[in-house]
Amino acid sequence: MPAVNEPAPNLQVAEWVQGSPSNIDQERGRVILIEVFQVNCPGCFIGGLPEVIQTYMTFKGKPLTVWGLATAFEDYHLNTLDNLKKLIDTGEVVGETMAMLSERDMLSMGRLQYFMPFPVAMDQVVKRSGGVKEGEVQRWIDRDFPDFKTMPELHRNQIEVQIHEYLDKKEYDALTFDQYGLRGTPSSIIIDKRGIVRHKLFGSNLELEKLIEPLLNE
């Protein structure tokens, strides 16, 4: 998985649902902002996506490419390509997203009140087979537990067992999500004009404009 200040690998996309297909290596000379979300992720629609849309509008006309990338690392029956297409075509939302946005009066006739004005793709999600892969537990440890080596041995053993059990039961892999070593959704990936990962961020209210503006001026 690429760390910050390392080259960004191309996205592994199942389908571009909106906009023209492209990829990292086709956008040299432009800063890239990728917003990774799940259809069944209320926080993505309350915080993450609105901030990215505002960032897109702020820098419209500048050398900034913005993409939405829907993924699925849970709730596979809801985080589907079909539900992404419904979202893009009609604004229809599902599951916890529908419940929470309805509660907050953020829907209009059951539809999202805003749309994504940039290209949107679906991550490639593949069925797992063969159990836990060699080195997979360690990659998760490296991603989520940077202080793992300093933990007590008992704690380290518990973490290893829990990750192994989770991966053994995991049904699918989301290839781009896993490739970039993301922790959850919403996540924002910012790549500079040379194709180098400059930021990998989890959550919302990230002040994306302050991070992107200096990269546009490089």
FIBA-991473 format. One record per residue (C-alpha): residue in one letter; x, y, z. Coordinates in steps of 0.001 Angstrom, whole numbers. Layout:
<rs>
+------+---------+---------+---------+
! code !       u !       v !       w !
+------+---------+---------+---------+
!    a !       X !       Y !       Z !
...
+------+---------+---------+---------+
</rs>
This chain:
<rs>
+------+---------+---------+---------+
! code !       u !       v !       w !
+------+---------+---------+---------+
!    m !       0 !       0 !       0 !
!    p !    1385 !    3438 !    -876 !
!    a !    2463 !    5639 !    2003 !
!    v !    2354 !    9432 !    1902 !
!    n !    5051 !   10783 !    -448 !
!    e !    5075 !    7577 !   -2501 !
!    p !    3713 !    7076 !   -6064 !
!    a !     -51 !    6574 !   -6276 !
!    p !   -1136 !    3319 !   -7946 !
!    n !   -3942 !    3393 !  -10492 !
!    l !   -7458 !    2857 !   -9212 !
!    q !   -8940 !    -599 !   -9737 !
!    v !  -12382 !     305 !  -11014 !
!    a !  -15333 !   -1979 !  -11749 !
!    e !  -17260 !     699 !  -13657 !
!    w !  -17396 !    4459 !  -14131 !
!    v !  -21000 !    5308 !  -13328 !
!    q !  -20740 !    9030 !  -14062 !
!    g !  -18285 !   11036 !  -16138 !
!    s !  -15444 !   10052 !  -18426 !
!    p !  -13231 !    7117 !  -17400 !
!    s !   -9697 !    8044 !  -16384 !
!    n !   -6972 !    7009 !  -13953 !
!    i !   -4025 !    8338 !  -11992 !
!    d !   -1488 !    7934 !  -14778 !
!    q !   -3720 !    9889 !  -17177 !
!    e !   -3906 !   12984 !  -14964 !
!    r !    -244 !   14028 !  -14731 !
!    g !      71 !   17777 !  -14306 !
!    r !   -3152 !   17942 !  -12301 !
!    v !   -3795 !   17577 !   -8588 !
!    i !   -6217 !   14720 !   -7860 !
!    l !   -8733 !   14510 !   -5020 !
!    i !  -10453 !   11137 !   -4579 !
!    e !  -13328 !   10883 !   -2129 !
!    v !  -13851 !    7264 !   -1107 !
!    f !  -17319 !    6568 !     269 !
!    q !  -19898 !    3836 !     728 !
!    v !  -23516 !    4122 !    -337 !
!    n !  -24533 !    2875 !    3111 !
!    c !  -22455 !    5403 !    5073 !
!    p !  -24421 !    8313 !    6587 !
!    g !  -21268 !   10208 !    7554 !
!    c !  -20153 !   10205 !    3928 !
!    f !  -23273 !   12104 !    2890 !
!    i !  -23505 !   14378 !    5930 !
!    g !  -19873 !   15468 !    6047 !
!    g !  -17473 !   13956 !    3525 !
!    l !  -19198 !   14451 !     168 !
!    p !  -20539 !   17982 !     840 !
!    e !  -17012 !   19135 !    1727 !
!    v !  -15602 !   17607 !   -1463 !
!    i !  -18353 !   19188 !   -3573 !
!    q !  -17534 !   22586 !   -2039 !
!    t !  -13842 !   22015 !   -2747 !
!    y !  -14650 !   21098 !   -6355 !
!    m !  -16672 !   24295 !   -6789 !
!    t !  -13991 !   26456 !   -5149 !
!    f !  -11265 !   25287 !   -7523 !
!    k !  -13378 !   24929 !  -10660 !
!    g !  -11216 !   25923 !  -13623 !
!    k !   -8000 !   25086 !  -11763 !
!    p !   -5852 !   21999 !  -12542 !
!    l !   -7745 !   19843 !  -10030 !
!    t !   -9389 !   16516 !  -10865 !
!    v !  -12028 !   15319 !   -8392 !
!    w !  -13423 !   11795 !   -8361 !
!    g !  -15889 !    9963 !   -6163 !
!    l !  -15070 !    6297 !   -5576 !
!    a !  -17769 !    4122 !   -4035 !
!    t !  -16427 !    1061 !   -2247 !
!    a !  -17660 !   -1785 !     -10 !
!    f !  -15928 !   -3265 !    3007 !
!    e !  -19140 !   -4069 !    4915 !
!    d !  -22912 !   -4280 !    4285 !
!    y !  -22205 !   -5801 !     883 !
!    h !  -25931 !   -6206 !     142 !
!    l !  -26347 !   -2411 !     275 !
!    n !  -22991 !   -1093 !    -926 !
!    t !  -23563 !   -2337 !   -4456 !
!    l !  -23055 !   -1083 !   -7986 !
!    d !  -26830 !   -1090 !   -8533 !
!    n !  -27439 !    1126 !   -5497 !
!    l !  -24658 !    3469 !   -6617 !
!    k !  -26342 !    3793 !  -10014 !
!    k !  -29676 !    4590 !   -8331 !
!    l !  -27933 !    7238 !   -6238 !
!    i !  -26348 !    8872 !   -9276 !
!    d !  -29432 !    8612 !  -11502 !
!    t !  -32177 !    9584 !   -9059 !
!    g !  -30616 !   10631 !   -5734 !
!    e !  -32094 !    7533 !   -4066 !
!    v !  -30319 !    6500 !    -860 !
!    v !  -30566 !    3281 !    1121 !
!    g !  -30134 !    1689 !    4525 !
!    e !  -28594 !    3707 !    7348 !
!    t !  -27955 !    6597 !    4977 !
!    m !  -31668 !    6933 !    4258 !
!    a !  -32599 !    6565 !    7933 !
!    m !  -30168 !    9169 !    9255 !
!    l !  -30642 !   11700 !    6457 !
!    s !  -34424 !   11401 !    6873 !
!    e !  -34050 !   12009 !   10591 !
!    r !  -32018 !   15144 !    9856 !
!    d !  -34478 !   16355 !    7208 !
!    m !  -31765 !   16145 !    4536 !
!    l !  -33894 !   14394 !    1911 !
!    s !  -36461 !   15778 !    -517 !
!    m !  -39212 !   13302 !   -1352 !
!    g !  -36853 !   10564 !    -224 !
!    r !  -34035 !   11765 !   -2478 !
!    l !  -30684 !   13393 !   -1771 !
!    q !  -30869 !   17183 !   -1991 !
!    y !  -27544 !   17559 !   -3794 !
!    f !  -25695 !   15751 !   -6561 !
!    m !  -22034 !   14969 !   -7203 !
!    p !  -20821 !   17204 !  -10069 !
!    f !  -17708 !   15117 !  -10791 !
!    p !  -16991 !   11632 !  -12169 !
!    v !  -17952 !    8720 !   -9916 !
!    a !  -16709 !    5125 !  -10131 !
!    m !  -17295 !    1851 !   -8319 !
!    d !  -14335 !     152 !   -6688 !
!    q !  -13626 !   -3373 !   -7867 !
!    v !  -15059 !   -5671 !   -5182 !
!    v !  -14137 !   -9345 !   -5510 !
!    k !  -15129 !  -12503 !   -3688 !
!    r !  -12461 !  -13749 !   -1291 !
!    s !  -11161 !  -17266 !   -1523 !
!    g !   -8441 !  -19323 !      91 !
!    g !   -8739 !  -17924 !    3611 !
!    v !   -6264 !  -15464 !    5102 !
!    k !   -3471 !  -14602 !    2669 !
!    e !     216 !  -14610 !    3560 !
!    g !    1250 !  -11305 !    5107 !
!    e !   -2330 !  -10003 !    5250 !
!    v !   -2532 !   -9829 !    9050 !
!    q !     755 !   -7925 !    9188 !
!    r !    -435 !   -5410 !    6595 !
!    w !   -3485 !   -4685 !    8736 !
!    i !   -1298 !   -4286 !   11805 !
!    d !     997 !   -1872 !    9950 !
!    r !   -2012 !     133 !    8819 !
!    d !   -3985 !     360 !   12066 !
!    f !   -1480 !    -113 !   14881 !
!    p !    1652 !    2003 !   14297 !
!    d !    2773 !    1417 !   17913 !
!    f !    2219 !   -2348 !   17722 !
!    k !    5843 !   -3269 !   18490 !
!    t !    5791 !   -1354 !   21778 !
!    m !    2610 !   -3030 !   23051 !
!    p !    2674 !   -5788 !   25681 !
!    e !    2985 !   -9254 !   24164 !
!    l !    -466 !  -10323 !   25378 !
!    h !   -2042 !   -7309 !   23696 !
!    r !    -164 !   -7992 !   20447 !
!    n !   -1325 !  -11602 !   20454 !
!    q !   -4941 !  -10561 !   20994 !
!    i !   -4780 !   -8113 !   18090 !
!    e !   -3282 !  -10731 !   15774 !
!    v !   -5988 !  -13258 !   16678 !
!    q !   -8809 !  -10730 !   16236 !
!    i !   -7556 !   -9591 !   12822 !
!    h !   -7052 !  -13191 !   11670 !
!    e !  -10582 !  -14143 !   12745 !
!    y !  -12048 !  -11092 !   10998 !
!    l !  -10192 !  -11766 !    7753 !
!    d !  -11107 !  -15448 !    7862 !
!    k !  -14800 !  -14495 !    7869 !
!    k !  -14488 !  -11583 !    5412 !
!    e !  -16532 !  -12220 !    2254 !
!    y !  -15102 !   -9708 !    -218 !
!    d !  -12092 !   -7516 !    -909 !
!    a !  -12432 !   -3957 !   -2201 !
!    l !   -9304 !   -3699 !   -4308 !
!    t !   -8628 !      43 !   -4387 !
!    f !   -9706 !     543 !    -770 !
!    d !   -7316 !   -2215 !     323 !
!    q !   -4559 !   -1177 !   -2069 !
!    y !   -4435 !    2297 !    -525 !
!    g !   -4647 !     922 !    3023 !
!    l !   -7674 !    3013 !    3966 !
!    r !   -9208 !    2764 !    7433 !
!    g !  -12862 !    3446 !    6614 !
!    t !  -15216 !    5888 !    4928 !
!    p !  -15321 !    8724 !    4202 !
!    s !  -11656 !    8877 !    3208 !
!    s !   -9907 !   11481 !    1067 !
!    i !   -6818 !   10815 !   -1037 !
!    i !   -4892 !   13807 !   -2386 !
!    i !   -2310 !   13228 !   -5124 !
!    d !      21 !   15895 !   -6495 !
!    k !     746 !   16808 !  -10100 !
!    r !    3577 !   14252 !  -10282 !
!    g !    1313 !   11389 !   -9197 !
!    i !    2615 !   11258 !   -5607 !
!    v !     282 !   10606 !   -2658 !
!    r !     438 !   13689 !    -442 !
!    h !   -2423 !   13029 !    1956 !
!    k !   -4551 !   10036 !    3023 !
!    l !   -7246 !   11255 !    5385 !
!    f !  -10098 !    9576 !    7258 !
!    g !  -13242 !   11432 !    8273 !
!    s !  -14721 !   14799 !    7347 !
!    n !  -14206 !   18493 !    8116 !
!    l !  -10638 !   18036 !    6895 !
!    e !  -10035 !   21557 !    5518 !
!    l !   -9321 !   20059 !    2114 !
!    e !   -9042 !   23436 !     414 !
!    k !   -6065 !   24401 !    2606 !
!    l !   -4326 !   21147 !    1693 !
!    i !   -5019 !   21369 !   -2036 !
!    e !   -4274 !   25039 !   -2721 !
!    p !    -476 !   24814 !   -2198 !
!    l !    -339 !   21716 !   -4419 !
!    l !   -2059 !   23629 !   -7206 !
!    n !     685 !   26240 !   -6987 !
!    e !    3582 !   23766 !   -7181 !
+------+---------+---------+---------+
</rs>
